[in-house]
Amino acid sequence: MISARIKGLSPYKTEKRSAKVKLSSNELSLDLPAEVKEEIARAVARIPFNRYPDPQATELKEAVALRFGVDPSCVVLGNGSDELIQYLCMAVGESGDAVFYPVPTFPMYGISAQTVGKERLEVPLGEDLDIDLDSSLKEIRRRKPILAFFSYPNNPTGNCFDKNKITAIRNEGVFCVIDEAYYHFSGKTFLEEALSREDTVVLRTLSKIGMAGLRVGVLIARQDVADYINRMRLPFNITYPSQVIAVLMLTKFYHFVEEAVNTVKRERDRLMDALRSMKGVEVFPSEANFFLFRTPLPAPLLQEKLLEEGVLVRDVSYLPRLERCLRVSIGKPEENDAFLEALHKVIEKML
C-alpha cells in the first residue's frame, strides 16, 4: 500500500508552456560556438554506451573541486541538487524529526522532507523577505528541528538572507544546509564553514551555469561528513554523457561559462533599472540570475498578457508575501529587450 505521506505530496511544479522568449526557469543563456558543440559531440560519440560510467565520477569530481577550490574528498555529486537534498533529509536525524526552512523558497526542501517521513517546519519570511528570526527561533525552540535548508540567494525572492540570522539558527543545534545554487551570481558563500564544521554543508549546481540538462549537483562538506553522505549515494548516479560533457565545460570551455555569467550580471542590473522607471512597477533586490517585480495588476493576468507578446515569465503570486509578483530570469540581451518591450506595452495598455 502507498504511504499516506506520499499520497499527500504536492509534486514540484515546472513551467511547461513554450514561448519565443522563455524567461521562467532561471537557466543560463549560453551560446556555444559550432566548433565547441562539434568537439562535445565527438567526445560523446566515443562513450561506450554499453558500459557503466565511473561510479565515483572521479574526473568530474576533480574538475568540480578545482573550480570550487576544495579537495575532491570534500565533494559528493548528485543527479541534480534534488538528489542531494533528499540524501540530507535521510541522513540527518531520524524519521519524525522536523526540517526547518523559511518560505517561500525552493519547494524540494519540503517535498524531500515529507517523502522520508520528516515533519516540515515552515516559517514565513518577514515583510523585507529576509528570515523572520524571532518567529523562527520561537518555532525552532518549540519543535526542535534537526535540519534546516537555506536557499542563498533565495529562490524565488533573489536575496541572500542575513548571515547572522542563519548563524543564530545554527546555534540552536540545527544542522544547516546552505543551498548556493546561484553562488556564481552573488559571490556569497558559507564554504569555509562547510569545510570546517560538522553541522554545515554547502550545495551548488552546474544547472545555473549553463548545464541544466546534465543534472549535476554538488555537495561540499568536511571530509568525514562528505564520506557519510557518499555512502548513501546511488550507484552510477551521474550518467556517462553528463560526466564527459561536464568535464569539458569545466575545463577546456569554462571561459564561455564565465563570459555568460558576467553578461547575466550586467543584464540583471540593466533590466532592474529599466523596470524601476516603469509606471506602477516595484522591483525587489536580487543577487541571483532572476529577480522579482510587482505591479498593481493580477499576476496571472499579466503573465498571460506577456505570453501573448511571446514572453514567458513565472507567476509566483500564490506564494506567501508575493502577492501580484512575477519572477523573470535574465536571458540574452535581445531576449531581455523583448521582455522590456512586451512589459512596457502591456503596462501602458492596462494601467
C-alpha positions in Angstrom: 0.0 0.0 0.0 1.2 3.5 -0.8 2.1 5.5 2.3 -0.3 8.3 3.3 2.6 10.8 3.4 3.3 10.0 -0.3 -0.4 10.2 -1.2 -0.4 13.7 0.4 2.5 15.0 -1.6 2.1 18.0 -3.9 4.6 17.5 -6.7 7.1 20.1 -7.8 5.6 22.3 -10.5 7.5 23.3 -13.6 6.5 25.8 -16.3 5.9 23.7 -19.3 4.5 26.2 -21.8 6.6 27.2 -24.7 7.3 30.8 -25.8 9.5 32.6 -28.3 11.3 34.1 -25.3 11.4 31.8 -22.2 12.5 33.6 -19.1 10.7 31.4 -16.5 13.2 28.7 -15.4 16.4 30.5 -14.2 18.5 28.9 -16.9 21.7 30.4 -18.2 21.6 31.7 -21.8 24.8 30.1 -23.0 25.6 30.2 -26.8 28.4 27.8 -27.6 30.3 28.2 -31.0 29.7 25.4 -33.5 33.2 24.1 -33.2 32.7 23.6 -29.4 29.5 21.7 -29.9 31.2 19.6 -32.5 34.0 18.7 -30.1 31.5 17.8 -27.4 29.6 15.6 -30.0 32.9 13.8 -30.8 33.6 13.2 -27.1 30.1 11.8 -26.6 30.4 9.6 -29.7 33.4 7.9 -28.1 31.4 6.9 -25.0 31.0 3.1 -24.7 27.2 3.2 -24.1 27.1 -0.5 -23.2 29.3 0.2 -20.2 28.5 1.7 -16.8 30.1 5.1 -16.1 32.8 5.6 -13.5 30.7 5.1 -10.3 32.8 7.7 -8.5 32.8 10.2 -11.4 36.4 10.7 -10.5 37.4 13.0 -13.3 34.3 15.2 -12.9 34.7 15.4 -9.2 38.3 16.6 -9.6 37.2 19.2 -12.2 34.4 20.4 -9.8 36.8 20.5 -6.8 39.3 22.6 -8.8 36.6 25.1 -9.9 35.3 25.5 -6.3 38.7 25.5 -4.6 38.2 22.4 -2.5 39.7 18.9 -2.1 37.8 16.2 -4.1 37.4 14.2 -0.9 35.0 17.0 0.3 32.7 16.7 -2.7 29.7 14.5 -3.3 28.0 14.6 -6.7 24.3 14.1 -7.2 21.8 13.8 -10.0 21.0 17.4 -9.6 20.9 19.1 -6.2 17.5 17.5 -5.7 19.1 14.1 -5.1 21.5 15.6 -2.6 18.6 17.3 -0.7 16.9 14.0 -0.4 20.0 12.3 0.9 20.4 15.0 3.6 16.8 14.6 4.7 17.5 10.9 5.1 21.0 11.2 6.7 20.4 13.9 9.3 18.3 12.9 12.3 15.6 10.3 12.4 12.2 9.7 10.9 9.7 12.1 12.5 12.2 14.8 13.2 11.4 18.3 11.9 13.0 20.1 9.0 13.0 23.9 9.1 13.0 26.3 6.1 11.7 29.8 5.6 9.0 30.2 3.0 8.6 31.0 0.2 11.6 29.0 -1.0 12.7 26.1 -3.2 9.8 23.5 -3.0 12.1 20.5 -2.9 13.1 21.0 0.7 9.5 20.3 1.8 8.9 17.6 -0.8 12.0 15.7 0.2 11.3 16.1 4.0 7.8 14.7 3.6 9.0 11.9 1.3 11.3 10.5 4.0 8.8 11.0 6.8 10.1 14.1 8.5 7.9 16.9 9.7 8.0 20.2 7.9 8.6 23.4 9.9 7.8 26.3 7.6 8.1 29.9 8.9 7.1 32.8 6.6 9.7 35.4 5.7 9.4 38.9 7.1 8.0 41.7 5.1 11.5 42.5 4.0 11.7 39.0 2.5 14.5 38.1 5.0 14.3 35.4 7.7 11.9 36.4 10.5 14.3 35.5 13.2 12.1 36.0 16.2 9.3 33.8 14.8 11.8 31.3 13.5 13.6 30.9 16.9 10.2 30.6 18.7 9.2 27.8 16.5 12.6 26.1 16.5 12.7 26.1 20.3 9.2 24.7 20.4 9.5 22.0 17.7 13.3 21.3 17.8 14.1 20.6 14.2 17.2 18.7 13.4 17.8 20.1 9.9 17.4 23.4 8.1 17.6 24.5 4.5 18.5 28.0 3.3 18.4 28.9 -0.3 21.3 31.5 -0.6 20.3 33.6 -2.6 16.8 32.5 -2.1 14.6 31.2 -4.9 12.2 32.9 -5.7 12.9 36.1 -3.9 16.5 36.6 -5.2 18.0 38.0 -2.0 20.7 36.5 0.3 19.4 36.1 3.8 21.2 37.8 6.7 24.2 35.6 7.5 23.9 36.4 11.2 20.3 35.1 11.2 21.4 31.8 9.7 24.2 31.5 12.3 21.7 32.2 15.1 19.5 29.3 13.9 22.5 27.0 13.7 23.5 27.9 17.2 20.2 26.3 18.3 21.8 22.9 17.4 20.3 22.7 13.9 22.3 21.1 11.0 22.3 23.8 8.3 22.3 23.2 4.5 23.3 26.3 2.6 22.0 25.9 -0.9 24.2 28.1 -3.1 22.7 27.2 -6.4 23.1 30.9 -7.5 26.5 31.4 -6.0 28.1 32.5 -9.3 25.7 35.5 -9.4 26.1 36.6 -5.7 29.7 35.6 -4.8 28.5 35.0 -1.2 29.2 31.7 0.4 29.4 29.6 3.6 32.1 27.4 2.1 34.8 28.0 4.7 32.3 26.9 7.5 31.2 23.9 5.5 34.8 22.7 5.2 35.5 23.1 8.9 32.2 22.3 10.8 30.2 19.1 11.1 26.9 20.9 11.2 27.1 22.9 7.9 27.2 21.8 4.3 27.0 23.8 1.1 25.1 22.8 -2.1 26.0 24.0 -5.5 25.0 23.0 -9.0 26.1 23.2 -12.6 22.4 23.8 -13.7 22.6 27.6 -13.2 25.8 27.9 -15.2 24.7 26.5 -18.5 24.5 22.8 -17.8 20.9 22.2 -16.6 20.4 19.3 -19.0 23.3 17.4 -17.4 21.8 17.2 -14.0 24.9 17.6 -11.8 24.5 18.7 -8.2 27.4 19.3 -5.8 27.6 18.9 -2.1 30.6 20.3 -0.3 31.4 19.4 3.3 34.1 18.4 5.7 35.7 15.2 4.6 34.0 13.0 7.2 30.6 14.4 6.6 31.0 14.1 2.8 32.1 10.4 3.3 28.9 9.7 5.3 26.7 11.2 2.6 28.6 9.4 -0.2 27.8 6.1 1.5 24.2 6.7 0.6 24.7 7.7 -2.9 23.0 5.6 -5.5 25.5 3.8 -7.8 26.2 5.3 -11.2 24.1 8.4 -10.4 26.0 10.6 -12.8 25.5 9.4 -16.3 28.4 8.8 -18.7 27.4 11.7 -21.1 27.0 14.1 -18.1 30.5 13.2 -16.8 32.1 13.6 -20.2 30.4 16.9 -21.2 30.7 18.5 -17.7 34.4 17.8 -17.6 34.9 19.6 -20.9 32.7 22.5 -19.9 34.5 22.9 -16.6 38.0 22.7 -18.1 38.6 23.5 -21.8 35.4 25.6 -22.3 34.9 27.2 -18.9 35.7 30.7 -20.3 32.4 30.6 -22.1 30.6 30.0 -18.8 32.4 32.9 -17.2 31.5 35.2 -20.0 27.9 34.2 -19.9 27.7 34.7 -16.1 29.2 38.2 -16.4 26.8 39.1 -19.1 23.9 38.0 -16.9 25.1 40.2 -14.0 25.3 43.2 -16.3 21.9 42.5 -17.9 20.3 42.0 -14.4 21.3 45.5 -13.4 20.2 46.9 -16.7 16.7 45.3 -16.5 16.1 46.1 -12.9 17.0 49.8 -13.6 14.6 49.8 -16.6 11.7 48.4 -14.6 12.2 50.9 -11.8 11.3 53.6 -14.3 8.1 52.0 -15.4 4.8 53.2 -14.1 3.5 51.2 -11.1 6.3 48.6 -11.1 8.1 47.6 -7.9 11.4 45.8 -8.3 12.9 43.7 -5.5 16.7 43.5 -4.9 18.4 40.4 -6.3 21.7 38.6 -6.2 20.7 35.8 -8.5 20.1 35.3 -12.2 16.5 36.4 -11.8 14.5 39.0 -9.9 11.0 39.6 -8.7 8.8 42.5 -9.6 5.3 43.5 -8.5 2.6 45.5 -10.4 -0.9 46.6 -9.5 -2.2 44.0 -11.9 -3.2 40.5 -11.0 0.0 38.4 -11.7 -1.8 35.6 -13.6 -3.4 38.1 -15.9 -0.1 39.9 -16.5 1.7 36.6 -17.2 -0.9 35.7 -19.8 -0.7 39.1 -21.5 3.1 38.8 -21.7 2.8 35.3 -23.1 0.5 36.8 -25.8 3.5 39.0 -26.7 5.7 35.9 -26.9 7.4 36.2 -23.5 7.1 33.6 -20.7 7.9 34.6 -17.1 6.9 32.8 -13.8 3.9 33.7 -11.8 4.8 33.4 -8.1 1.9 35.4 -6.7 0.3 32.3 -5.0 3.3 32.2 -2.5 3.3 34.0 0.9 4.4 37.6 0.8 4.5 37.6 -3.0 1.0 39.0 -3.9 0.9 40.3 -7.5 4.6 39.2 -8.1 6.2 37.7 -11.1 9.7 36.3 -11.4 11.8 36.9 -14.5 15.0 35.1 -15.4 17.8 37.0 -17.1 18.2 35.9 -20.7 20.3 37.1 -23.7 20.4 40.8 -24.3 17.9 40.5 -27.2 15.6 38.4 -25.1 15.7 40.9 -22.3 14.9 43.7 -24.8 11.9 41.7 -25.9 10.7 41.3 -22.3 11.1 45.1 -21.7 9.2 45.9 -24.8 6.4 43.5 -24.0 6.1 44.6 -20.4 6.1 48.3 -21.3 3.4 47.6 -23.9 1.1 45.7 -21.5 1.6 48.1 -18.6 0.8 51.1 -20.8 -2.3 49.5 -22.1 -3.6 48.2 -18.8 -2.6 50.9 -16.2 
